[in-house]
Amino acid sequence: MRTVLVTGLGGAGRTTVAAATALAAARRGNRALFLSAEPGDVFGAPVTGRPDAPDGITDGLWAARVDSGADFRAEFLSLQERAAAGLDLLGAARLEDEELTELPGSEQFALLRALKTAVGGWDVVVLDLPPLRETIALLALPEQLRRYLRRLLPPERQAARALRPMLAQLAGVPMPSQWLYETAARWDSELAGVQAMIESAGTTLRVVADPGPAAADALRTARAGLALYGLPVDTLVPNRILPRDSADSWLATLSAQQEKCLSEWYEDWAPQGSIREAPHLGRDPRGLEDLALLDTGDGLAVEAVGALEALEALGPHRHRGERREDPWRVAEGHGTDSVFVWELPLPGAVKEELALVRRGDELLITVGPFRRIVPLPSALRRCTVAGAGLTDGVLRVRFQPDPDLWPRAR
């Protein structure tokens, strides 16, 4: 199955491009599913189906609306049921479905769960994601939440159920109930499944933007954030491209502005991924006929069929800028005199917006508004930070072995 994640700058038309991507996949003979939290009437009619029971749109194409409110209520009531014994002991009054209203962040969780709900039976799944900065946080969420769970409820420190009453008496405090560990394990398993799907070779990320000065600045910052979390962009879609040969002076001026921005994007983005331009239709695209016009073959080109094969042909390193399991190398020296260099590509990052802190066995990296906590490889945990620098879009952190922790040769 191919999963296409579509995001973009606010107002850039990401939902339209996502719908056009799904339609193009269906027209090429695939069973395609389009998922969105706010699909509107992009297909010419409202989308009301659920991810597990989508609406049929046309031959080979189905669409579903991700209802974050319903998803939140179902998850909350399920958690409440599993904690029923403890709640009854406290005399808590249970909440009913009708009185629950979703909390901030519910839409993000619902979109992640929709990815798993949609698995099976589809050749292509296209997920319409929130604006770019929200999407970066969303796609990084499974990794972050799993870290929180491991810190708060370490699986290796779970006491045997039979020992908990005795331990509670010795410690003088109640021990966590079994249901809490079971719930954490279930969440960790679900998050691991979503994280695996996000990082899968069959999942690609498509970014939509209107060419212009403001978009260029926003993409520069977002690009560094995407690289920080190891989220490579497969395709950049400059949307609403104006005719390049217009005789109208007003349109010609706007087109020239777009051309200037496009030339920079081709220089910065093309070496790492593809750029597919989508034309301006002179109106807001609505309905299947308009969406079909966005599949220009050599323009948007919606690679729903051929892209996966092309990416697989690149070999195991098809994600340019992907997370590396072992991102350090020996630079010079031997033993405790050696120096290790840890490298992280951060295209678009600038030194003034970059911060780096060593905290125990982790590095806290901040790039503009984005922050990621990276666990260090075992070898680097026995080292001290000797320095760091950002050169040619690559963050390099130098480590020197700590004589007190580094194994000594006999």
C-alpha positions as CSV (number, residue, x, y, z in Angstrom):
1,M,0.0,0.0,0.0
2,R,1.2,3.5,-0.8
3,T,0.4,6.2,1.7
4,V,0.6,9.9,0.6
5,L,0.6,12.5,3.3
6,V,-0.3,15.9,2.0
7,T,0.3,19.1,3.9
8,G,1.2,22.7,3.0
9,L,1.1,26.3,4.0
10,G,-2.2,27.7,5.2
11,G,-4.5,28.5,2.3
12,A,-2.2,27.0,-0.3
13,G,-4.8,24.5,-1.4
14,R,-3.5,21.3,0.2
15,T,-7.0,19.7,0.4
16,T,-7.5,20.2,-3.3
17,V,-4.1,18.8,-4.2
18,A,-4.7,15.8,-1.9
19,A,-8.1,15.2,-3.6
20,A,-6.5,15.5,-7.0
21,T,-3.8,13.1,-5.9
22,A,-6.4,10.5,-4.9
23,L,-8.4,11.0,-8.0
24,A,-5.3,10.6,-10.3
25,A,-4.4,7.4,-8.5
26,A,-8.0,6.0,-9.1
27,R,-7.9,7.0,-12.8
28,R,-4.7,5.0,-13.1
29,G,-6.4,1.8,-12.0
30,N,-5.8,1.9,-8.2
31,R,-8.2,1.5,-5.3
32,A,-7.6,4.9,-3.7
33,L,-8.9,6.2,-0.4
34,F,-9.0,10.0,0.4
35,L,-9.1,10.9,4.2
36,S,-9.6,14.4,5.5
37,A,-10.8,16.1,8.7
38,E,-12.4,18.9,6.6
39,P,-13.0,17.7,3.0
40,G,-15.8,20.2,2.4
41,D,-17.3,19.6,-1.1
42,V,-14.0,19.3,-3.0
43,F,-15.5,16.4,-4.9
44,G,-18.6,18.3,-5.7
45,A,-20.6,16.8,-2.8
46,P,-20.1,16.6,1.0
47,V,-18.0,13.7,2.3
48,T,-19.8,11.9,5.2
49,G,-18.3,8.4,5.2
50,R,-16.1,7.1,8.0
51,P,-12.6,5.7,7.5
52,D,-14.0,2.2,8.0
53,A,-17.0,2.9,5.8
54,P,-16.0,5.5,3.2
55,D,-18.2,7.0,0.5
56,G,-17.8,5.9,-3.1
57,I,-16.9,8.9,-5.2
58,T,-16.2,7.4,-8.6
59,D,-14.6,4.3,-10.1
60,G,-11.7,3.3,-7.9
61,L,-12.0,6.3,-5.5
62,W,-13.5,6.4,-2.0
63,A,-13.4,9.2,0.5
64,A,-14.0,9.5,4.2
65,R,-14.2,12.3,6.8
66,V,-12.2,11.9,10.0
67,D,-14.6,12.9,12.8
68,S,-12.3,13.9,15.6
69,G,-15.2,14.5,18.0
70,A,-16.5,11.0,17.6
71,D,-13.0,9.6,17.9
72,F,-12.3,11.5,21.1
73,R,-15.6,10.3,22.7
74,A,-14.9,6.7,21.8
75,E,-11.4,6.7,23.2
76,F,-12.4,8.5,26.4
77,L,-15.3,6.2,27.1
78,S,-13.0,3.2,26.4
79,L,-10.4,4.5,28.9
80,Q,-13.1,5.2,31.4
81,E,-14.4,1.7,31.2
82,R,-11.0,0.2,31.7
83,A,-10.5,2.3,34.8
84,A,-14.0,1.6,36.1
85,A,-12.9,-0.3,39.3
86,G,-10.6,2.6,40.4
87,L,-13.3,5.2,39.6
88,D,-15.9,3.3,41.5
89,L,-13.6,3.1,44.5
90,L,-13.2,6.8,44.5
91,G,-16.9,7.4,44.1
92,A,-16.4,9.2,40.8
93,A,-19.5,10.0,38.6
94,R,-18.9,8.6,35.1
95,L,-19.2,10.8,32.1
96,E,-21.7,10.0,29.4
97,D,-21.2,10.2,25.6
98,E,-23.7,13.1,25.2
99,E,-21.8,15.4,27.6
100,L,-18.3,14.9,26.1
101,T,-16.8,17.6,24.0
102,E,-13.4,17.1,22.3
103,L,-10.3,18.7,23.7
104,P,-7.6,20.6,21.8
105,G,-5.4,18.2,20.0
106,S,-8.2,15.6,19.4
107,E,-8.0,16.2,15.6
108,Q,-4.4,15.3,15.5
109,F,-4.9,12.0,17.4
110,A,-7.9,11.2,15.2
111,L,-5.8,11.7,12.0
112,L,-3.1,9.4,13.3
113,R,-5.6,6.7,14.2
114,A,-7.3,7.0,10.8
115,L,-4.0,5.9,9.2
116,K,-4.3,2.5,11.0
117,T,-8.1,2.2,10.4
118,A,-7.5,2.6,6.7
119,V,-5.0,-0.2,6.4
120,G,-6.0,-3.1,4.2
121,G,-7.6,-3.4,0.8
122,W,-6.3,-0.1,-0.6
123,D,-3.6,0.5,-3.2
124,V,-3.2,4.2,-2.3
125,V,-4.3,6.1,0.8
126,V,-4.1,9.9,0.6
127,L,-4.3,11.7,4.0
128,D,-5.1,15.5,4.0
129,L,-3.1,16.8,6.9
130,P,-3.3,20.2,8.8
131,P,-1.0,23.2,7.8
132,L,2.7,22.4,7.7
133,R,3.8,23.5,11.1
134,E,1.0,21.5,12.8
135,T,1.8,18.5,10.6
136,I,5.4,18.5,11.7
137,A,4.3,18.3,15.3
138,L,1.7,15.7,14.4
139,L,4.1,13.4,12.6
140,A,6.6,13.7,15.5
141,L,3.9,12.9,18.1
142,P,4.2,9.1,18.2
143,E,7.9,9.2,18.9
144,Q,7.4,11.9,21.6
145,L,4.5,10.2,23.3
146,R,6.3,6.9,23.4
147,R,9.2,8.6,25.1
148,Y,6.9,10.1,27.7
149,L,5.3,6.7,28.4
150,R,8.7,5.0,28.8
151,R,9.8,7.7,31.2
152,L,6.6,7.8,33.3
153,L,5.9,4.0,33.3
154,P,9.1,2.1,32.4
155,P,8.0,-1.4,31.4
156,E,11.2,-2.9,32.9
157,R,10.3,-1.5,36.3
158,Q,6.8,-3.0,36.6
159,A,6.6,-5.0,39.8
160,A,4.9,-8.4,39.7
161,R,1.2,-8.1,40.5
162,A,1.5,-10.4,43.5
163,L,4.2,-8.2,45.1
164,R,2.4,-4.9,44.7
165,P,0.4,-5.0,47.9
166,M,3.6,-5.7,49.9
167,L,5.5,-3.0,48.1
168,A,2.7,-0.5,48.7
169,Q,2.9,-1.3,52.5
170,L,6.7,-0.9,52.5
171,A,6.8,2.2,50.5
172,G,3.8,3.7,52.3
173,V,2.2,4.8,48.9
174,P,-0.2,3.0,46.6
175,M,1.4,1.2,43.7
176,P,0.2,1.8,40.1
177,S,-2.6,-0.5,39.2
178,Q,-2.2,-3.2,36.5
179,W,-4.7,-1.5,34.3
180,L,-2.5,1.6,34.1
181,Y,0.4,-0.5,32.8
182,E,-1.8,-2.4,30.4
183,T,-3.2,0.9,29.0
184,A,0.3,2.3,28.6
185,A,1.4,-0.9,26.8
186,R,-1.6,-0.7,24.5
187,W,-0.9,3.0,23.7
188,D,2.7,2.2,23.1
189,S,1.8,-0.6,20.7
190,E,-0.7,1.7,18.8
191,L,1.8,4.5,18.6
192,A,4.6,2.2,17.4
193,G,2.3,1.0,14.6
194,V,1.6,4.6,13.5
195,Q,5.2,5.6,13.8
196,A,6.2,2.6,11.7
197,M,3.7,3.6,9.0
198,I,5.0,7.2,9.0
199,E,8.6,5.9,8.6
200,S,7.6,3.2,6.1
201,A,9.2,3.1,2.6
202,G,5.6,3.2,1.2
203,T,4.8,6.5,2.9
204,T,5.7,9.8,1.2
205,L,5.2,13.4,2.2
206,R,3.9,16.0,-0.2
207,V,4.1,19.8,0.6
208,V,1.8,22.3,-1.1
209,A,2.7,26.0,-1.3
210,D,1.8,29.1,-3.3
211,P,5.1,30.5,-4.7
212,G,5.9,33.9,-3.2
213,P,8.2,35.7,-0.7
214,A,6.1,34.8,2.4
215,A,5.8,31.2,1.3
216,A,9.6,31.0,0.7
217,D,10.3,32.2,4.3
218,A,7.8,29.9,5.8
219,L,9.1,26.9,3.8
220,R,12.7,27.6,4.9
221,T,11.8,27.4,8.5
222,A,9.5,24.4,8.1
223,R,12.1,22.6,6.0
224,A,14.6,22.7,8.9
225,G,11.8,21.4,11.2
226,L,11.1,18.5,8.8
227,A,14.7,17.6,8.7
228,L,15.1,17.8,12.5
229,Y,12.4,15.1,12.9
230,G,13.7,13.0,10.0
231,L,10.7,13.7,7.8
232,P,11.9,13.8,4.1
233,V,9.7,15.6,1.6
234,D,9.2,13.5,-1.5
235,T,7.4,16.1,-3.6
236,L,7.0,19.9,-3.4
237,V,3.9,21.1,-5.2
238,P,4.0,24.8,-6.1
239,N,0.2,25.4,-6.5
240,R,-1.8,27.9,-8.6
241,I,0.9,28.6,-11.1
242,L,-0.1,31.5,-13.4
243,P,0.4,31.5,-17.2
244,R,4.0,32.4,-18.0
245,D,3.2,34.1,-21.3
246,S,0.3,36.3,-20.3
247,A,0.0,39.7,-22.2
248,D,-1.8,41.2,-19.1
249,S,0.8,43.4,-17.3
250,W,-0.8,42.7,-13.9
251,L,-0.6,38.9,-14.4
252,A,2.8,39.2,-15.9
253,T,4.1,40.9,-12.7
254,L,2.6,38.2,-10.5
255,S,4.0,35.5,-12.7
256,A,7.5,37.0,-12.6
257,Q,7.3,37.0,-8.8
258,Q,6.3,33.3,-8.9
259,E,9.1,32.6,-11.3
260,K,11.7,34.1,-9.0
261,C,10.4,32.0,-6.1
262,L,10.2,28.9,-8.2
263,S,13.8,29.2,-9.4
264,E,15.0,29.3,-5.7
265,W,12.8,26.2,-4.9
266,Y,14.2,24.3,-7.8
267,E,17.7,25.0,-6.6
268,D,17.0,24.2,-3.0
269,W,14.5,21.4,-3.2
270,A,15.0,19.5,-6.5
271,P,18.3,17.8,-5.4
272,Q,16.4,16.1,-2.5
273,G,13.0,15.5,-4.1
274,S,10.7,16.2,-7.0
275,I,8.9,19.5,-7.8
276,R,5.5,19.2,-9.5
277,E,3.7,22.4,-10.5
278,A,-0.1,22.7,-10.4
279,P,-1.7,25.3,-12.6
280,H,-4.1,28.0,-11.6
281,L,-7.5,27.2,-13.1
282,G,-8.8,30.7,-12.8
283,R,-11.3,29.6,-10.1
284,D,-11.5,27.5,-7.0
285,P,-11.4,23.8,-8.1
286,R,-14.6,22.0,-7.3
287,G,-15.8,18.6,-8.6
288,L,-14.1,15.8,-10.4
289,E,-13.6,17.6,-13.7
290,D,-11.6,20.4,-12.1
291,L,-9.6,18.0,-10.0
292,A,-8.8,16.0,-13.2
293,L,-7.4,19.2,-14.7
294,L,-4.7,19.3,-12.0
295,D,-3.3,16.0,-13.1
296,T,-1.3,17.4,-15.9
297,G,1.1,14.5,-16.4
298,D,4.2,16.6,-16.4
299,G,2.8,19.1,-13.9
300,L,1.3,17.8,-10.7
301,A,1.9,14.3,-12.2
302,V,0.5,12.6,-9.1
303,E,2.9,9.7,-8.9
304,A,0.4,7.5,-7.1
305,V,1.2,4.5,-9.3
306,G,4.8,4.8,-10.4
307,A,6.5,6.7,-7.6
308,L,6.7,3.8,-5.2
309,E,8.4,1.6,-7.7
310,A,10.8,4.5,-8.6
311,L,11.6,5.0,-4.9
312,E,12.2,1.4,-4.3
313,A,14.6,1.4,-7.2
314,L,16.7,3.8,-5.3
315,G,17.4,1.1,-2.7
316,P,17.2,1.2,1.1
317,H,18.2,4.8,1.3
318,R,15.3,6.2,-0.7
319,H,14.4,8.7,2.1
320,R,17.0,11.4,1.4
321,G,17.6,12.9,4.8
322,E,16.0,10.0,6.7
323,R,16.9,9.1,10.2
324,R,20.1,7.1,10.4
325,E,20.4,4.3,13.0
326,D,24.1,5.1,13.5
327,P,24.7,8.7,12.7
328,W,28.2,9.0,14.1
329,R,31.6,8.3,12.7
330,V,35.2,8.3,14.0
331,A,36.9,11.4,12.8
332,E,40.4,10.9,14.1
333,G,42.6,9.3,16.8
334,H,42.2,6.0,18.7
335,G,40.8,5.0,22.0
336,T,40.3,7.8,24.5
337,D,42.2,10.1,22.1
338,S,39.6,9.6,19.3
339,V,37.0,12.2,18.4
340,F,33.5,11.2,17.2
341,V,31.3,13.4,15.0
342,W,27.5,13.2,15.2
343,E,25.9,14.6,12.1
344,L,22.3,15.8,11.4
345,P,21.4,17.4,8.1
346,L,19.3,20.6,8.7
347,P,18.8,22.3,5.4
348,G,17.4,25.8,5.8
349,A,18.6,26.1,9.4
350,V,20.5,29.3,10.5
351,K,22.9,29.5,13.5
352,E,20.9,32.2,15.2
353,E,17.9,29.9,15.5
354,L,19.8,26.8,16.6
355,A,20.3,25.7,20.2
356,L,21.9,22.5,21.4
357,V,21.9,21.1,25.0
358,R,23.3,17.8,26.3
359,R,21.0,16.3,29.0
360,G,22.1,12.9,30.3
361,D,22.0,10.4,27.5
362,E,20.0,12.7,25.2
363,L,20.5,15.8,23.0
364,L,17.9,18.6,23.0
365,I,18.0,20.3,19.7
366,T,16.0,23.4,18.9
367,V,15.7,24.8,15.4
368,G,13.5,27.9,15.3
369,P,10.1,26.9,16.7
370,F,10.9,23.2,16.6
371,R,12.5,21.0,19.3
372,R,13.5,17.4,19.3
373,I,15.0,15.2,22.0
374,V,17.4,12.7,20.4
375,P,18.7,9.7,22.3
376,L,22.5,9.2,21.9
377,P,24.0,6.0,20.7
378,S,25.6,3.9,23.4
379,A,29.1,4.9,22.4
380,L,28.4,8.6,22.7
381,R,26.8,8.3,26.1
382,R,30.3,7.6,27.4
383,C,31.6,10.8,25.8
384,T,31.6,14.5,26.6
385,V,30.6,17.2,24.1
386,A,33.7,18.9,22.7
387,G,32.0,21.3,20.4
388,A,29.3,21.8,17.7
389,G,28.9,23.7,14.5
390,L,26.4,24.3,11.6
391,T,28.1,24.2,8.2
392,D,26.5,23.8,4.7
393,G,23.2,22.9,6.3
394,V,24.6,20.1,8.4
395,L,24.8,20.2,12.2
396,R,28.0,18.5,13.5
397,V,28.5,17.7,17.1
398,R,32.0,16.6,18.3
399,F,32.3,14.1,21.1
400,Q,35.4,13.0,23.1
401,P,35.5,9.8,25.1
402,D,35.3,10.4,28.9
403,P,38.4,8.6,30.4
404,D,36.3,7.6,33.5
405,L,33.6,5.9,31.4
406,W,35.5,4.7,28.3
407,P,36.8,1.1,28.3
408,R,40.5,0.9,28.7
409,A,42.7,-1.4,26.7
410,R,44.6,-4.0,28.8
